[in-house]
Amino acid sequence: MSVHDLRALLFHSHFIISPIPNVRCKGICSITCNRYELMMDAFGRFGLLINDRVVKTPVALASMAGIVDAAYVLERKEHVGIAFMGGYSIDEPALEAARQMAAGGDRREFLCDDPEQELQKQITLLKNTHVIPAINLRGSTPAAFARLAQELGEGVVYEIDAHCRQPAMVAAGCGEHYLHNTKELGAVIRALKSENVTVSVKIRAGVVPDDRRLAEECWKAGADILHIDLMDFGSAKLRQIRNSCPLLIIANNSINSFDRMREMLSHGADLVSLARHADERTLAGLDAAITRYADEEGWYNSPKQLCRGGDIRALTFCCMPVKECPLIPTLNRIGMPREDYIRMKLGAVEGTPLEQGKQTCFGSLAWCCKTSSPCMFRDMTLKGGNISQKEYMRLKRDLSDTIMSRVFHDLPPDDTC
């Protein structure tokens, strides 16, 4: 089922199942109804699903060893959609490395005799919240990850820590070791996916020679989420990775203002995560700002237009390929002939409001630009069709989903993308 079809199904169920107006629920029923409406509003606003659950807000908590556990998350739960607890060491080599790191005196670590039991406890503590539980894991073999997934089941997101660069952990075959040995990383991803669980990979940008290839390898191995510490590389690196895979992307590192958050979202991120600056005030500000932006604009992580540095999702705003502009080399890089691009967009909008627009430059809203760009012909069509700018942007988001699916699932990969 496509994202567009799923959105349509959930919107439909919202109108059928929502409580009947003027009928008051009592007790637990009222709480359940209110929670249901809250999450359906969140899905309509952000369209995000992780582990078959609606994400309340595209703000995540990143793991910090010895700090981020369930108690830490519960203090911040009102303004977080998903929380990565940990890092937790899950086999003896990783545990020994954690002991060495903690013994140094300048770090905190989660040290426990029974990792499975401790993780089950932490996951259970988040059970009655809207926060999607995720666990950041350090292990040295695919079997260690698979065994844990067998014990804990499908109710949590499993994040492979390929991020930790502490020498003891790398020497134990964990953390950043996996970035230097990507075949081993792929084996861990496949081991987890064999247990039918949702898999995230936490990486640090700039460690491998080509982050685009790393992203593609994670995707091809079966990963669902790529959690990227961007270091000092910023949005240009993020755009490269977005153009290389269709994974859900979480951007991390110094994202503590709405301007910085929007920069990441407009260059390919689906969520942003915070670690050191994850105080309640900062989280509340980001949550409120992105909610307000989504309610006003319609597409919370809309990309910049391609001609202004946007990522591949921005093809949804591009016009006909009739002049020399960034569209042409982009189509060449992804291996899509111009004729296929035209057929794809016209076919995707057939029977939708975007099919309208005879007075626009190319006869259909399919070719029209972002609402932030002034265009009297687009706006005349929207007004004549009784389409709000917010709804127009949501329709463009659906078109972008179709384009992404076509590029990454129907076309052969291009290493230069």
N, C-alpha and C positions, 0 to 999 in steps of 0.2 A: 504494500500500500504506500503511495507517495505521501510526502508531507502535506501536500495540498489536499489530498483525499482525507487524510487523518484530521487535518484542521476542520474540514467540512463536516466530518462525522461528529467531532466533538462539539462543534458549534451547534449542530442539529440536536445532539443529545442534551445540550444545555437548555434549549428551549422546550424540549419535551419533559425533562426530568426536574427542572427547577421547581421549587415550591410554588403552588398556586397563589397568586396575589390575595391578600387579605385573610389568608389562612395561617394561623400562628402555630409553629411547632413548639413543643415543650421539652425541657430537659435535654437529654442527649440528642434527641432528634433535631432540636434547634441548633445545637453545636455542630452536628454533622452537616445540616443544610447550609449553615453559614460558612463552614470550611469548604464545602463543595463549591459554593458560589465564589468564594475567594479564589480558589484554584482555577476555576473556569475563567474568571476575569484575568488571572495571570496568564493563562494559556492564550486567551484572545489578545492579550497585550504583547506577549513575547514569543509565543509559539514554540516554547522550549519543552522538550521531553528528555529526561535522563532516567534510565533504568525503568522505563514505562511509568514514570511519575512526572507530573507537571512541575516545572521549576518556577517558584514564586517570583524570583528576581534574578537577573543575570549577574549577581554578585556572589562570589564564592570565597570561602576561607581556604587558604593554602596551608599545608602542613608545616609545622615547626617542631622538630624533635624535642620531646620532653615538655612541650607546652600545649599543643593543640590536641586535647582529648574531649570527651563529651561534655564535661563540666565547662570547659572553655567555650565550646560551641553554644551551649544552652544560654550562656550569658549574652550571646550575640544573635540568637536565633530569629529575632523579629525582622532582621534585615539581611538575611542570608538565604540563598536558594539551595546551595550544596556546600558541604563541608568535608574537607579532606583531613581526617584525623591521622596523627602520626608525625614523623615516620616511626613505624614499628618494625623491629627486626624479627624475622620469622623462622630462622634456622640457626644452627650453632655458629657457623662462620660469621654471620651477621651479628648475632648476639655478642660474640667475643669482641668483634670490632666495636660495637656500641659500648661495651664495658671499658675498653681501652680509651675510647673517646671521652667517656664520662670521668674516668680516672684522672684525666688531664686537668680537671677542675674548671675549665672555661666553657663547658657545654653541659646541657641537660639532655638526658636520654630516657626513653621509656624502657625500663629493664624489668622483665617479668619472667617467672619460671615457666609459665604456660601461656604462650602468645595467643593460642586459639581461645582459651577461656577469657583472657583479658579483652580481646577484641570483641568477642560476643557480648561481654558486659557493656563495652562502650557503644556498640551498635544498638543494643536494647535501650539504653538511656535516651536515645533520640527517636524511639519508636513512635511516640505520640506527638511529634512535631511535624511541621511541613518541610523541615530541612532534610534533604536527601543525603543519607550517610555514605561516605566514601572513606577508604582506608589506604594510606600511603605505606607501601611495603618494601622492605629491604630483604632480599633473599638471594642466595647464590646459585640456585638450581631451578629449572622449570618444575621439578617435582615438588619443591617446597611450596611454590605458589599454587599448584594444582591441588595439593593436599589441603591447604587452607581453604580453598574454594569449596572443596568437598565438605569440609566441616561447617563452614559458615553459610553456604548457599547463595541464592541469587538476590537477596535483599539488600545488597550493598555493592557499591562500585569499587573495583579493585584497581588501585593505582600502582604501577610499577615505578619504583623510585630509581630512575636512571639519571638523577640530578645531583645527589650528594657527592661532593668532591673531596671529602675528608680522606686522607691517605689510608687510614686503617680500613675504612669501608671499601675503598676501591681495591685495596690489596686482597680483601676477602671475596672479591668477585661480585660486588654489589655496586649500587649507585652509578657513578659515571663510568665505571668499568663497562657497562652495557653500551655506552655511546662509542667506545673504542672497539667494541666487539658486537656489531649489530646483528650478526647471525645468532648469537646467544640471546639477544633481546627479542628477536623474532621468535625464538623457541619458547621463551617465557610467555609471550603474547599468545602463541598458539596453544600452549598448555592451559592457560586460563580460559581461552575461548572454547576449548574442548569440554569445559565444565559449564558452558552456556551462561557465562556471566558477562557483565559490562566491564570493559577494560579501558583504563586511562593510562597514559604514559607521561610521566613528568620528565621533561628534558631541560637542558640549559643550552640556549642558542650560542653558536659560535665555537662549540667544542669539536664538532666534526667538520670536515672540509666543505660539505654541502648539506645544509639543513633541509633543503628541498627534497633531496634523495632520501634522507632519514625519515622525513614525514611520509613520503610515499611508501617506504619499506614498512613503517608501522601500520599504515592503512592496509597494505597488501597482506600483512601477517594477521590482520583481523582486529586491530585496535578500534575503539569507538571514539575515544577522546584523546586529544593531544593537549597537554598542559605545559605551556612554554614560559620559562623564565627568560625574558628577552634581553636581560643584562642591559647593555648600553646600545643595543642595535635599533630599538624602536620600531616604528610602524613599517619601515621599508622591509625589514626582515620578516615581519608578520605577513605582509602582503605576498612576499615570495612563497611562504609556507602555505598560505591560503590558496594560492594558485597551483599548488602541487598536490592537494588532496581534498577530499570532501568531508574529512573528519570534523566533529565538533571541536572547536578550538577555544581554550581558556588562556587568556593573556595574563602574564604575571610580571611584576617588578615595578615598584614605585608608582602604582596606579592609585593615587589617593585624592584626586580631584576629578570633577565631572569632565573638564576639558580633556584631561588625559584619558579618561574612560572612553569618551566619544572618539578620540583619536584611534584607540585600539579597535573599537567596534566598527568604525568606518573603514578600517583596513583589513577586516577579515575575522575578528574575534566574535565568538558567540557569547562568551562571558568574560569577566575579568575576575582575578583573585587577588586577595590581600593577605599579607602575613604580618610583618612588623607594625604596620599602620592600621591594623584591623581593630581600632577602638570603636566603641558604639557610635560616637558622634560622626566619625568618617563614614562608617557603614550606612548609617541612617541617611546621611546627606547624599551618598551615591544612589541608594535605593530610591529615595524620593525624587531625585533629579531624573533618573532614567525612566521612572514610572511616568512622571509628568511629560517627558519628551516623547515617550511611546504613545501616550494618550493624545498628544497634540499632533504628532507627525505621522503616526500609523505604522512605521517600521523602525524599531528601536536601534537596529544596527545596520541601517541602510548604508551602502558603500558610497564613497565619493564617485563621481562620474569617471569613466575610464580616461577621458581626456584631461582629468585633473588628478590623476594618480590613483584611481580606484582599482580594486582587485577584480577578479574575473566575474564576480557577481554583478558588477556594474554593466555587463552586457545587456541587462534588462532595460537600461536607460539609453542604449545606443540606437542610432538611426540606421537607415539603410547603408550598406557598404558601397557608397558611391564616390567617396572622396578620400584623399590620403589623410589619414588621421590614425590615432592609436588603435582603432578598431581593426584595421587591416592586418597589421603585424600580430595582433592578439589572435585573430582567427587563424593565421598561418601557424602560430606556435602551438595552438591546441589541435591543429589538423582538421579544422572545420571549413570546408569550401563555402564560399559566399552564398551559393545557391541553397546549401543545406541550412545555413544560418537564417536565411530569409524564410524558408519553408518551416523551420522549427518555430520561429517566433509567431508567424501567422497561424500555424496550427495550434500552438499553445493558447492563443487568445481567442480562438474561434468559439463562439457562443458565450463569451464573457463580455463585460462592459469595455474591456480594452480593445475589442474589435471595432468600436466606434471611432469616429474622427475623420470623416471625409474631408473636412476643411483643414486638417493638419498637414504638415509638410509632406508626409508620405502616406496619407490616407488611413491611418490607424494609430490609436494610442500606443500600440505595441512599440512604435518607434519614438515615442516621446520621452523627454528628459525628466529629470528629478524636479520636484516641486520647488526646490530652492533656486532653480534657474527660471527667470521670467520667460513666459511664453503665452501670448494672448490667444493663439490658436488652440493650444492645449486647454487653457482655462475656459475658453468658450465651449469646447466640447464637453468638458466636465460639468459645466453649468447646465448645458442643454440636456445632458444625460442624467442630471440630478445625482452626480457622483461627487462626493466630498474629496478634498485633497488627501485626507486621511485614508479614505477607502481606496483612492487611486494608488497610494503608496503600498497599501496592503496587497492590492492586486499585482503590483510590480514585484513585491516579495514572492508571491506565488509563481510568477513568471520566472524569477530568478531561481527558485527551487527546481523548476523544470529544466532550465539551462544547465544548472550544476549537475543534475542527474544525467543529462545528455552528454556533457563533457566527460564526466568521470566514470560513467558506467557503459556508455555506448561507443566511445571513441578510444582508440589505442593510446596509451600514455606517451607523452612527448617529454623527453628528458630536459629539453630546453625551456619548458614552461616556467 
